[in-house]
Amino acid sequence: MAKEKAADKKQAAAPKKKGGKGGFLLTMIFLGFAAPFIFPTLILMGIGLLPTLVALFIDTDREHSTTAAIGAMNCAGLSPFLIDLWVKGQNMSNMFAILRDTNTWLVTLGAAFIGQLIVFAIPQTMVIITIARLELRVRTLKSNLEQLKTTWGPDVASNKALEKIR
């Protein structure tokens, strides 16, 4: 009975896997069947998402947060051109026209750069905000301590152990 409870606790504590081989396999099968119909979209996405692919190979973090930030912004920058391809018609000439346009590269790479900027700036900003809040808290506590000293006397702010004060 005790062994069963211990086994149940181990199963409950074990982290659950996200996705898995089945989801990946299903996606690959779907893309394999859809590839002839969406080939220009796949090529545009493959070329447009190169900054995300580079970030994936460079990112050493286990959670790949840098890749997620760069990838999200890269997808956001690429999406107007994908929609433009779908509106004009999915053919290779429209896809090459979009790739030849310098604005495509400016927006797509600029969005990926903004993702990298987010990864760089947010942690530093959070550190600055946290330090400022802590300094304000220390100032408030010192002010409260001074008020206590004036009201109750200097023994309130003593550094002596409690046993020595009595």
Helices and strands as residue ranges (DSSP letters): H 2-13, H 21-34, H 39-48, H 50-58, H 65-88, H 92-100, H 102-152, G 154-157, H 162-165
